[in-house]
């Protein structure tokens, strides 16, 4: 079937960032905020202990947040798809100003919720509507106890736009104007965007191309590093100050709280990863031998592997869409039909063109109860897996669409579970469809990219960020020291198995500069291993498993991860055993890769 590889943003607000409909929407939200303010100021629980005012306020808050979410998602998507649209920053500023107003008012609302006596609070939660969202309401109440005075919280919120969020946007702006030079074998000079350079640097079969791009890549980030060193220091310095003000004793408290998981679970996961790295180091060594290298360089880790004339299979966008729909059906009809609907209705922006930011994501449109996907499709099996990954995110939101809004707010770690599960289905299918040993090797190599990223690359990110936060609490960390921390983290995470490292990776990785979620790294490894555990359960008993899987996804916004795992899988996440089982599944792929490559070499 033929699919269009650009999304249709006009169905949201026609006319781009200068859309009259978008401005009309923002004006409506402004009016709704005024009504919200009036409702909050008039609510006095001591005088009226009825449950109705609280329910009315929650509905007003939900309506405004959906509207802002819809507008903010649109501007964000437009800005990423068309990085040369200067007006996008202006409109995003409007959205953020309104968001600040809502946040200030919500702080007042939350403090009034906190002030309700415990006995009265328990009575309120007996209401059928509130009982259904009691987990979320208790979470709001517990977190609200950290808040400072209304005046202090207002100052913080007002400063955020030009503080932590401003630093984050500065990073995005700087990256959007960066270019990476490249000279081909004929002497033709090109200027790649960051996204284009990254895609080719990691995927080109020619080691000289990868080497040149990596050297130019590192040089470009070195040039801009003073800006990014300032940015990361002030962004996270700002965050550390806020954490201390809100009585958080450790910089990990906030991300753990956000991801609804315990430190014991995090420690158990990383301990399992650290204790079982040898198979993945063996994979890198075997890959180096195949590529004729003593050790892989940083730019070679994700390089394609081929024998003789065999090249990795290529997909057109149409083929990739059909492949995903077909193999999602092997898991369950609901996942497959959902993917078909999303792809046919242009929910995906996948065109390979300049003026797009790098990376991929799934963005929710809360008023439509739909999602949109951003990526760049270049034809590789990895891109097909990315498409499946993002559709997994969208499916997660889709199966929760009829739940109360407060029960739909799931954290990043479980969000990565759904996406990685979908990706696993497709990566396994591509390997199973291999026609020869040589083709299977190339596909296993692609599949192993994920495991290497989750167990080594993301571990390096976590180790770096942990070390950086420890030093940042004592003062500014220099560019040179940032590089040292990054190299140390990479060597530890990769067991010093590479010939070269990426000292300015702290610059080039967007995740270190995201303002709203600190430690945007370990949730990926959590989601990857958690999804492998779910997939293992599926393999044991595939019949009717889709319904069980959907029930798990629907609970992700209304309980802590330890409770979620125990309820649906019967496992204890604070023990290494569960995490080790997931790692062992990937070890089998390593063993098959090494066995097949040894056979073909003979």
NORDAUR-V168398 format. One record per residue. N is the residue number from 0. SS is DSSP state (A for helix, B for strand, O for the rest). PSI is psi in degrees with one decimal (NA if undefined). OMEGA is omega in radians with two decimals (* if undefined). Layout:
n = {N | N}
ss = {SS | SS}
psi = {PSI | PSI}
omega = {OMEGA | OMEGA}
This chain:
n = {0 | 1 | 2 | 3 | 4 | 5 | 6 | 7 | 8 | 9 | 10 | 11 | 12 | 13 | 14 | 15 | 16 | 17 | 18 | 19 | 20 | 21 | 22 | 23 | 24 | 25 | 26 | 27 | 28 | 29 | 30 | 31 | 32 | 33 | 34 | 35 | 36 | 37 | 38 | 39 | 40 | 41 | 42 | 43 | 44 | 45 | 46 | 47 | 48 | 49 | 50 | 51 | 52 | 53 | 54 | 55 | 56 | 57 | 58 | 59 | 60 | 61 | 62 | 63 | 64 | 65 | 66 | 67 | 68 | 69 | 70 | 71 | 72 | 73 | 74 | 75 | 76 | 77 | 78 | 79 | 80 | 81 | 82 | 83 | 84 | 85 | 86 | 87 | 88 | 89 | 90 | 91 | 92 | 93 | 94 | 95 | 96 | 97 | 98 | 99 | 100 | 101 | 102 | 103 | 104 | 105 | 106 | 107 | 108 | 109 | 110 | 111 | 112 | 113 | 114 | 115 | 116 | 117 | 118 | 119 | 120 | 121 | 122 | 123 | 124 | 125 | 126 | 127 | 128 | 129 | 130 | 131 | 132 | 133 | 134 | 135 | 136 | 137 | 138 | 139 | 140 | 141 | 142 | 143 | 144 | 145 | 146 | 147 | 148 | 149 | 150 | 151 | 152 | 153 | 154 | 155 | 156 | 157 | 158 | 159 | 160 | 161 | 162 | 163 | 164 | 165 | 166 | 167 | 168 | 169 | 170 | 171 | 172 | 173 | 174 | 175 | 176 | 177 | 178 | 179 | 180 | 181 | 182 | 183 | 184 | 185 | 186 | 187 | 188 | 189 | 190 | 191 | 192 | 193 | 194 | 195 | 196 | 197 | 198 | 199 | 200 | 201 | 202 | 203 | 204 | 205 | 206 | 207 | 208 | 209 | 210 | 211 | 212 | 213 | 214 | 215 | 216 | 217 | 218 | 219 | 220 | 221 | 222 | 223 | 224 | 225 | 226 | 227 | 228 | 229 | 230 | 231 | 232 | 233 | 234 | 235 | 236 | 237 | 238 | 239 | 240 | 241 | 242 | 243 | 244 | 245 | 246 | 247 | 248 | 249 | 250 | 251 | 252 | 253 | 254 | 255 | 256 | 257 | 258 | 259 | 260 | 261 | 262 | 263 | 264 | 265 | 266 | 267 | 268 | 269 | 270 | 271 | 272 | 273 | 274 | 275 | 276 | 277 | 278 | 279 | 280 | 281 | 282 | 283 | 284 | 285 | 286 | 287 | 288 | 289 | 290 | 291 | 292 | 293 | 294 | 295 | 296 | 297 | 298 | 299 | 300 | 301 | 302 | 303 | 304 | 305 | 306 | 307 | 308 | 309 | 310 | 311 | 312 | 313 | 314 | 315 | 316 | 317 | 318 | 319 | 320 | 321 | 322 | 323 | 324 | 325 | 326 | 327 | 328 | 329 | 330 | 331 | 332 | 333 | 334 | 335 | 336 | 337 | 338 | 339 | 340 | 341 | 342 | 343 | 344 | 345 | 346 | 347 | 348 | 349 | 350 | 351 | 352 | 353 | 354 | 355 | 356 | 357 | 358 | 359 | 360 | 361 | 362 | 363 | 364 | 365 | 366 | 367 | 368 | 369 | 370 | 371 | 372 | 373 | 374 | 375 | 376 | 377 | 378 | 379 | 380 | 381 | 382 | 383 | 384 | 385 | 386 | 387 | 388 | 389 | 390 | 391 | 392 | 393 | 394 | 395 | 396 | 397 | 398 | 399 | 400 | 401 | 402 | 403 | 404 | 405 | 406 | 407 | 408 | 409 | 410 | 411 | 412 | 413 | 414 | 415 | 416 | 417 | 418 | 419 | 420 | 421 | 422 | 423 | 424 | 425 | 426 | 427 | 428 | 429 | 430 | 431 | 432 | 433 | 434 | 435 | 436 | 437 | 438 | 439 | 440 | 441 | 442 | 443 | 444 | 445 | 446 | 447 | 448 | 449 | 450 | 451 | 452 | 453 | 454 | 455 | 456 | 457 | 458 | 459 | 460 | 461 | 462 | 463 | 464 | 465 | 466 | 467 | 468 | 469 | 470 | 471 | 472 | 473 | 474 | 475 | 476 | 477 | 478 | 479 | 480 | 481 | 482 | 483 | 484 | 485 | 486 | 487 | 488 | 489 | 490 | 491 | 492 | 493 | 494 | 495 | 496 | 497 | 498 | 499 | 500 | 501 | 502 | 503 | 504 | 505 | 506 | 507 | 508 | 509 | 510 | 511 | 512 | 513 | 514 | 515 | 516 | 517 | 518 | 519 | 520 | 521 | 522 | 523 | 524 | 525 | 526 | 527 | 528 | 529 | 530 | 531 | 532 | 533 | 534 | 535 | 536 | 537 | 538 | 539 | 540 | 541 | 542 | 543 | 544 | 545 | 546 | 547 | 548 | 549 | 550 | 551 | 552 | 553 | 554 | 555 | 556 | 557 | 558 | 559 | 560 | 561 | 562 | 563 | 564 | 565 | 566 | 567 | 568 | 569 | 570 | 571 | 572 | 573 | 574 | 575 | 576 | 577 | 578 | 579 | 580 | 581 | 582 | 583 | 584 | 585 | 586 | 587 | 588 | 589 | 590 | 591 | 592 | 593 | 594 | 595 | 596 | 597 | 598 | 599 | 600 | 601}
ss = {O | O | O | O | O | O | O | O | A | A | A | O | O | O | O | A | A | A | O | A | A | A | A | A | A | A | A | A | A | A | A | A | A | A | A | A | A | A | A | A | A | A | O | O | O | O | O | O | O | O | O | A | A | A | A | A | A | A | A | A | A | A | A | A | A | A | A | A | A | A | A | A | A | A | A | A | A | A | A | A | A | O | O | O | O | O | A | A | A | A | A | A | A | A | A | A | A | A | A | A | A | A | A | A | A | A | A | A | A | A | A | A | A | A | O | O | O | A | A | A | A | A | A | A | O | O | O | A | A | A | A | A | O | A | A | A | A | A | A | A | A | A | A | A | O | O | O | O | O | A | A | A | A | A | A | A | A | A | A | A | O | O | O | A | A | A | A | A | A | A | A | A | A | A | A | A | A | O | B | B | B | B | B | O | O | O | O | O | B | B | B | B | B | A | A | A | A | A | A | A | A | A | A | O | O | O | A | A | A | A | A | A | A | A | A | A | A | A | A | A | A | A | A | A | A | A | A | A | A | A | A | A | A | A | A | A | A | A | A | A | A | A | A | A | A | O | O | O | O | O | A | A | A | A | A | A | A | A | O | O | O | O | A | A | A | A | A | A | A | A | A | A | A | A | A | O | O | A | A | A | A | A | A | A | A | A | A | A | A | A | O | O | O | O | O | O | O | A | A | A | O | O | O | O | O | O | O | O | O | O | O | O | O | O | O | O | A | A | A | A | A | A | A | A | A | A | A | A | O | O | O | O | A | A | A | A | A | A | A | A | A | A | A | A | O | O | O | B | B | O | O | O | O | O | O | O | O | O | O | O | B | B | B | B | B | O | O | O | O | B | B | B | B | B | O | O | O | O | O | O | A | A | A | A | A | A | A | A | A | A | A | A | A | A | A | A | A | A | A | O | O | O | O | O | A | A | A | O | O | O | O | A | A | A | A | A | A | A | A | A | A | A | A | A | A | A | A | A | A | A | A | A | O | O | O | O | A | A | A | A | A | A | A | A | A | A | A | A | A | A | A | A | A | A | A | A | A | A | A | A | A | A | A | A | A | A | A | A | A | A | A | A | O | O | O | O | O | O | A | A | A | A | A | A | A | A | A | A | A | A | A | A | A | O | O | O | O | O | O | O | O | O | O | O | A | A | A | A | O | A | A | A | A | O | O | O | O | O | O | O | O | A | A | A | A | A | A | A | A | A | A | A | A | A | A | A | A | A | A | A | O | O | O | O | A | A | A | A | A | A | A | A | A | A | O | O | O | O | O | O | A | A | A | A | A | A | A | A | A | O | O | O | O | O | O | A | A | A | A | A | A | A | A | A | A | A | A | A | A | A | A | A | A | A | A | A | A | A | A | A | A | O}
psi = {155.2 | 128.8 | 145.3 | 130.0 | 16.9 | 145.6 | 161.2 | 90.6 | -16.0 | -21.1 | -14.4 | -63.1 | 109.2 | 137.0 | 8.4 | -153.1 | -15.4 | 20.2 | 126.1 | -33.7 | -36.3 | -44.0 | -36.3 | -41.0 | -45.3 | -36.2 | -41.1 | -43.1 | -39.4 | -43.1 | -41.7 | -35.1 | -39.5 | -39.9 | -39.5 | -43.3 | -42.2 | -43.2 | -41.8 | -45.5 | -30.6 | -12.8 | 117.5 | 100.4 | -34.7 | -31.9 | -29.1 | 100.9 | 13.8 | 148.2 | -20.0 | -44.6 | -37.8 | -43.7 | -39.0 | -44.2 | -41.9 | -38.0 | -39.0 | -44.9 | -44.1 | -43.1 | -44.9 | -44.7 | -35.8 | -44.4 | -45.5 | -37.4 | -41.6 | -48.3 | -44.5 | -40.8 | -42.2 | -49.5 | -42.1 | -46.7 | -43.7 | -44.0 | -38.7 | -32.3 | -26.4 | 77.9 | -12.7 | 4.1 | 98.2 | -26.3 | -17.9 | -37.6 | -34.9 | -47.2 | -38.2 | -34.2 | -40.0 | -45.1 | -43.1 | -34.0 | -44.0 | -39.4 | -38.3 | -41.3 | -45.4 | -41.4 | -41.0 | -45.0 | -38.7 | -30.1 | -44.0 | -44.6 | -46.5 | -41.4 | -32.6 | -34.8 | -44.0 | -34.2 | -13.5 | 128.8 | 147.6 | -42.9 | -44.5 | -37.0 | -42.6 | -33.8 | -43.3 | -39.3 | -9.2 | -16.1 | 137.7 | -40.4 | -42.2 | -32.9 | -36.9 | -27.1 | 27.0 | -34.7 | -49.2 | -40.7 | -40.8 | -33.7 | -44.6 | -43.5 | -43.5 | -45.9 | -29.8 | -21.9 | -15.5 | -15.8 | 146.9 | -167.4 | 161.1 | -42.3 | -42.8 | -42.3 | -33.3 | -43.1 | -43.8 | -48.4 | -43.6 | -35.5 | -21.3 | -40.0 | -42.2 | 2.6 | -107.5 | -41.8 | -35.4 | -42.1 | -39.2 | -42.7 | -32.6 | -41.7 | -49.4 | -42.5 | -46.1 | -44.2 | -35.2 | -23.9 | -2.5 | 147.5 | 153.6 | 117.0 | 150.9 | 137.7 | 120.9 | -179.3 | -21.7 | 0.0 | 5.6 | 131.7 | 138.7 | 157.6 | 111.2 | 147.2 | 166.5 | -43.7 | -43.9 | -42.8 | -42.3 | -45.2 | -45.1 | -37.1 | -38.6 | -16.9 | -11.5 | 134.4 | -17.0 | 117.2 | -28.7 | -35.7 | -46.4 | -42.3 | -46.3 | -44.6 | -39.6 | -41.2 | -42.8 | -34.2 | -50.5 | -38.5 | -39.8 | -43.6 | -31.0 | -40.6 | -41.9 | -4.3 | -39.1 | -37.3 | -45.7 | -29.7 | -43.8 | -45.4 | -51.7 | -34.5 | -44.2 | -35.2 | -51.6 | -26.5 | -41.4 | -44.7 | -43.8 | -40.4 | -44.2 | -40.4 | -43.1 | -41.4 | -30.2 | 23.1 | 36.2 | 124.6 | -28.2 | 148.2 | -14.6 | -13.3 | -44.2 | -51.1 | -33.7 | -41.6 | -44.4 | -41.7 | 4.7 | 46.4 | 160.1 | 160.5 | -32.8 | -39.8 | -44.8 | -45.7 | -39.9 | -40.8 | -49.7 | -31.3 | -42.2 | -42.1 | -47.8 | -33.8 | -8.0 | 41.3 | -19.6 | -43.9 | -34.7 | -29.7 | -39.7 | -37.7 | -46.0 | -38.4 | -43.6 | -39.0 | -39.6 | -43.0 | -43.2 | -38.9 | 2.8 | 32.9 | 152.3 | -44.0 | 151.1 | 143.7 | 167.8 | -41.5 | -9.3 | -10.6 | -41.0 | 13.2 | 146.4 | 154.9 | 130.2 | 153.2 | 127.8 | -131.2 | -0.7 | 125.2 | 155.8 | 140.4 | 146.2 | 146.4 | 138.0 | 164.1 | -40.0 | -44.8 | -41.4 | -43.4 | -46.7 | -40.2 | -44.8 | -47.0 | -45.0 | -46.3 | -21.5 | -33.1 | -25.5 | -20.8 | -48.9 | 150.8 | -31.4 | -42.5 | -42.7 | -46.7 | -34.6 | -47.1 | -42.3 | -43.9 | -45.3 | -43.4 | -37.9 | -24.4 | 19.0 | 48.2 | -5.0 | 130.7 | 106.3 | -1.2 | 137.1 | 104.5 | 162.2 | 173.5 | 26.9 | 145.7 | 155.9 | 167.3 | -175.6 | 153.5 | 169.0 | 127.2 | 136.9 | 141.8 | 91.5 | -31.8 | -30.8 | -15.0 | 43.7 | 172.5 | 164.5 | 148.7 | 134.9 | 129.5 | 175.6 | 119.4 | 120.1 | -2.0 | -1.7 | 158.4 | -32.9 | -39.2 | -36.3 | -40.3 | -38.6 | -41.7 | -44.9 | -41.1 | -50.2 | -33.1 | -30.9 | -41.8 | -48.3 | -37.6 | -37.9 | -49.0 | -38.2 | -44.2 | -11.4 | 5.8 | -25.5 | 1.6 | 158.9 | 144.2 | -38.8 | -22.7 | 4.2 | -0.3 | 79.3 | 154.6 | 171.3 | -38.7 | -42.6 | -23.9 | -40.2 | -17.2 | -50.2 | -41.7 | -42.2 | -34.0 | -46.2 | -40.9 | -38.1 | -41.0 | -45.4 | -41.7 | -37.6 | -37.2 | -40.0 | -39.7 | -44.9 | -28.3 | 0.2 | 137.0 | -23.4 | 166.8 | -41.1 | -42.6 | -36.9 | -36.2 | -46.3 | -36.4 | -36.2 | -37.5 | -44.6 | -43.0 | -36.9 | -15.8 | -40.1 | -46.5 | -42.9 | -41.0 | -45.7 | -39.7 | -25.4 | -58.4 | -48.8 | -30.4 | -40.2 | -41.9 | -43.7 | -45.7 | -41.9 | -50.1 | -37.4 | -45.5 | -40.4 | -46.2 | -39.5 | -41.5 | -32.0 | -26.7 | -18.1 | -12.6 | -176.6 | 139.1 | 124.4 | 162.4 | -45.0 | -42.1 | -36.6 | -43.0 | -42.4 | -43.7 | -38.8 | -45.2 | -43.7 | -42.9 | -42.7 | -42.0 | -40.9 | -45.9 | -37.2 | 9.6 | 35.8 | 40.8 | 0.2 | 156.5 | -26.2 | 158.1 | 176.9 | 86.7 | -30.4 | 24.4 | -30.9 | -23.3 | -46.7 | -13.9 | 109.4 | -36.6 | -24.8 | -12.1 | 11.5 | 131.3 | -31.0 | -18.8 | 108.1 | 153.1 | 60.3 | 58.3 | -60.5 | -25.8 | -29.0 | -46.7 | -39.1 | -53.0 | -39.1 | -50.9 | -37.2 | -40.4 | -34.4 | -37.8 | -40.8 | -41.5 | -37.2 | -38.6 | -39.4 | -43.1 | -31.5 | -39.0 | 79.8 | -27.7 | 121.6 | 10.6 | -27.6 | -40.1 | -39.7 | -41.0 | -43.1 | -38.4 | -40.2 | -47.3 | -38.6 | -20.7 | -4.0 | -19.7 | 3.9 | 21.4 | 161.9 | 156.7 | -34.1 | -40.6 | -40.0 | -46.9 | -40.2 | -41.5 | -44.7 | -21.7 | -14.9 | 33.0 | 155.5 | 111.2 | -13.3 | -0.3 | 144.6 | -23.4 | -47.5 | -45.5 | -36.1 | -33.2 | -40.0 | -41.7 | -38.7 | -30.0 | -41.1 | -27.8 | -32.6 | -36.1 | -38.8 | -46.4 | -41.8 | -39.5 | -47.8 | -41.5 | -47.2 | -41.8 | -34.0 | -38.2 | -43.8 | -38.5 | -33.7 | NA}
omega = {3.13 | 3.12 | 3.08 | -3.02 | 3.01 | -3.13 | -3.12 | -3.11 | 3.13 | 3.10 | 3.12 | 3.04 | -3.11 | 3.06 | 3.08 | -3.06 | 3.08 | -3.12 | 3.04 | 3.13 | 3.11 | 3.12 | 3.08 | 3.13 | -3.14 | 3.09 | 3.11 | 3.13 | 3.12 | 3.12 | 3.13 | 3.11 | 3.11 | 3.10 | 3.11 | 3.12 | -3.13 | 3.14 | -3.13 | -3.09 | -3.09 | -3.09 | 3.09 | -3.03 | -3.12 | -3.13 | -3.12 | -3.07 | 3.08 | -3.14 | -3.00 | 3.13 | 3.11 | 3.14 | 3.12 | 3.12 | 3.13 | 3.13 | 3.09 | 3.12 | -3.14 | -3.12 | -3.14 | -3.12 | 3.07 | 3.13 | 3.11 | 3.10 | 3.12 | -3.12 | -3.13 | 3.11 | 3.14 | -3.10 | 3.12 | -3.13 | -3.14 | -3.11 | -3.13 | 3.14 | -3.11 | -3.02 | 3.14 | 3.10 | -3.09 | -3.07 | -3.12 | 3.12 | 3.14 | -3.11 | 3.09 | 3.07 | 3.09 | -3.13 | -3.10 | 3.07 | 3.10 | 3.12 | 3.12 | 3.10 | -3.13 | -3.14 | 3.11 | 3.14 | 3.14 | 3.06 | 3.10 | 3.12 | -3.12 | -3.13 | 3.07 | 3.07 | 3.13 | -3.07 | 3.13 | 3.12 | -3.07 | -3.12 | 3.12 | -3.13 | -3.14 | 3.09 | 3.12 | -3.08 | 3.08 | 3.04 | -3.03 | -3.13 | -3.12 | 3.11 | -3.11 | -3.12 | -3.05 | 3.12 | -3.12 | -3.13 | 3.09 | 3.10 | 3.09 | -3.11 | -3.14 | -3.14 | 3.13 | 3.13 | 3.09 | -3.00 | 3.02 | 3.12 | 3.14 | -3.12 | -3.13 | 3.13 | 3.09 | 3.11 | 3.13 | -3.12 | -3.14 | -3.12 | -3.07 | -3.11 | -3.14 | 3.12 | -3.04 | 3.14 | 3.10 | 3.10 | 3.12 | 3.14 | 3.08 | 3.10 | -3.14 | -3.13 | -3.14 | -3.13 | -3.09 | -3.12 | 3.12 | 3.01 | 3.13 | -3.11 | 3.08 | 3.09 | -3.12 | -3.04 | 3.11 | 3.12 | 3.12 | -3.12 | 3.13 | 3.02 | 3.13 | 2.91 | 3.13 | -3.13 | 3.14 | -3.14 | -3.13 | -3.14 | -3.10 | -3.10 | -3.08 | -3.00 | -3.09 | -3.12 | -3.10 | -3.12 | 3.12 | 3.07 | 3.13 | -3.10 | -3.14 | -3.13 | -3.14 | 3.11 | 3.12 | 3.09 | 3.14 | 3.13 | -3.14 | 3.14 | 3.08 | -3.14 | -3.10 | -3.02 | 3.12 | 3.10 | -3.07 | 3.07 | 3.05 | -3.06 | -3.07 | 3.12 | -3.09 | 3.11 | -3.09 | 3.01 | 3.08 | -3.11 | 3.14 | 3.11 | 3.12 | 3.14 | 3.12 | -3.14 | -3.13 | 3.01 | 3.00 | -3.02 | -3.07 | -3.10 | 3.08 | -3.10 | -3.09 | 3.12 | 3.10 | 3.11 | 3.13 | -3.10 | 3.06 | 3.12 | -3.09 | 3.05 | 3.12 | 3.10 | 3.12 | -3.12 | 3.14 | 3.14 | -3.11 | 3.09 | 3.11 | 3.12 | -3.09 | -3.10 | -3.06 | -3.11 | -3.00 | 3.12 | -3.10 | 2.98 | 3.09 | 3.09 | -3.14 | 3.10 | 3.14 | 3.13 | 3.10 | 3.11 | -3.13 | -3.11 | 3.10 | -3.12 | 3.04 | 3.04 | 3.06 | 2.93 | 3.13 | -3.06 | -3.08 | -3.00 | -3.11 | -3.09 | 3.08 | 3.12 | 3.13 | 3.09 | -3.14 | -3.13 | -3.10 | 3.09 | 3.08 | 3.13 | 3.10 | 3.13 | 2.83 | 3.12 | 3.12 | 3.13 | -3.13 | 3.12 | 3.14 | -3.14 | 3.14 | -3.13 | -3.11 | -3.03 | 2.93 | -3.14 | 3.10 | 3.07 | -3.12 | -3.08 | -3.08 | 3.10 | -3.11 | -3.11 | 3.08 | -3.14 | 3.12 | 3.14 | -3.11 | -3.09 | 3.14 | -3.09 | 3.01 | 3.05 | -2.99 | 2.99 | -3.03 | -3.05 | 3.10 | -3.09 | 3.05 | 3.07 | 3.01 | 3.09 | 3.14 | 3.02 | -3.14 | 3.12 | 3.03 | -3.08 | -3.12 | 3.02 | -2.94 | 3.14 | 3.10 | -2.97 | 3.13 | 3.09 | 3.00 | -3.03 | 3.11 | 3.08 | 3.02 | -3.07 | -3.12 | 3.05 | -3.09 | 3.01 | 3.11 | 3.11 | 3.10 | 3.08 | 3.11 | 3.09 | 3.11 | 3.14 | -3.09 | 3.06 | 3.05 | 3.04 | -3.08 | 3.12 | 3.12 | 3.11 | -3.09 | -3.07 | 3.12 | -2.94 | -3.10 | 3.14 | 3.01 | -3.03 | -3.13 | 3.12 | -3.13 | -3.08 | 3.13 | -3.06 | -3.03 | -3.06 | 3.10 | 3.03 | 3.13 | 3.08 | -3.10 | -3.11 | -3.12 | 3.08 | 3.12 | 3.13 | 3.13 | 3.10 | -3.07 | 3.14 | 3.06 | -3.14 | 3.13 | 3.10 | -3.12 | -3.11 | -3.12 | -3.07 | -3.12 | 3.06 | -3.10 | 3.13 | 3.12 | 3.11 | -3.12 | -3.11 | 3.04 | 3.09 | 3.10 | 3.14 | -3.10 | 3.09 | -3.12 | -3.12 | 3.12 | 3.12 | -3.05 | -3.03 | -3.08 | -3.07 | -3.10 | 3.03 | 3.09 | 3.12 | -3.13 | -3.13 | 3.10 | -3.04 | 3.10 | 3.12 | 3.14 | 3.14 | 3.13 | -3.13 | -3.11 | 3.10 | 3.13 | -3.14 | -3.11 | 3.11 | -3.06 | 3.09 | -3.14 | -3.14 | 3.07 | 3.10 | -3.14 | 3.12 | -3.13 | 3.12 | 3.12 | -3.14 | -3.14 | 3.13 | 3.11 | -3.08 | -3.13 | -3.14 | 3.12 | -3.06 | -3.09 | 3.12 | 3.14 | -3.10 | -3.05 | -3.04 | -3.13 | 3.08 | 3.10 | 3.05 | -2.92 | -3.12 | -3.12 | -2.99 | 3.11 | -3.03 | 3.09 | -2.97 | -2.96 | -3.08 | 3.07 | -3.12 | 3.14 | -3.12 | -3.03 | 3.08 | 3.10 | -3.14 | 3.06 | -3.11 | -3.14 | -3.11 | 3.11 | 3.13 | 3.09 | 3.08 | 3.09 | -3.13 | 3.10 | 3.09 | 3.11 | -3.13 | 3.14 | -3.07 | -3.04 | -3.07 | 3.10 | -3.06 | -3.10 | 3.14 | 3.10 | 3.14 | 3.14 | 3.10 | 3.09 | -3.13 | -3.10 | 3.13 | -3.00 | -3.14 | -3.02 | 3.03 | 3.09 | -3.01 | 3.13 | 3.10 | 3.13 | -3.11 | 3.14 | -3.10 | -3.00 | -3.12 | -3.13 | -3.10 | 3.13 | -3.07 | 3.14 | 3.10 | -3.10 | -3.02 | -3.09 | -3.09 | -3.13 | 3.12 | 3.11 | 3.13 | -3.11 | 3.07 | 3.12 | 3.09 | 3.11 | 3.09 | 3.09 | -3.12 | 3.13 | 3.12 | -3.12 | 3.12 | -3.11 | -3.12 | 3.07 | 3.13 | -3.11 | 3.13 | 3.14 | *}
